Amino acid sequence: MSHIGSFTAREVMGYVSEYGWHPDGVGKHPNYVHPDSDNKIQIPFHGKQTLKLQTVRSIFNQAGMLPVFRLMQKGVPWKQIRKKVPAIEKPQP
């Protein structure tokens, strides 16, 4: 069903950073904030361990990037995704 492989926390941090989220602290589970949102998202960071697909989906959903996740599931390359989904949706509180 899914074309998505596995993601490390570092990869997920890179994806959310490209959509305007930035770190608000350090540690094993850094919080990320967005200037247009009151939400904070937390990304579990445990070295090079991969995150569960449901965890990645949840992070993308909290970041208002669920359309990005769905395109990734279909195997759309990242560069095309950035063109199709140029901005994040307003995250839900």
C-alpha positions, 0 to 999 in steps of 0.5 A, a space after each residue: 500500500 505504501 511506497 514510503 520507506 523508513 525515515 530517521 528523525 533527522 530526515 523528518 526534521 529536514 522536511 518540516 524545516 523546509 516548511 517553516 518549522 524551526 527547533 525550539 530547544 534541544 534534546 532527545 525529543 526537540 520541539 519544533 514551532 512555526 511562526 504562523 501556529 501556536 502548535 508545537 510538534 515533537 520529533 523523537 530523536 534516537 540517533 540513526 533509529 528509524 521512526 515508525 510510519 504512524 509516528 511520521 504520519 502523526 508528525 506530518 499531520 501535526 505540522 499541517 503537512 498531511 498532503 505532503 505525507 500522502 504524496 510521499 506515500 504515492 512515491 512522488 519525489 520530494 522536488 515535485 512535492 515542494 512544487 505541488 504543496 508550496 505552503 503548509 496548511 494551518 495546523 489544527 490546535 
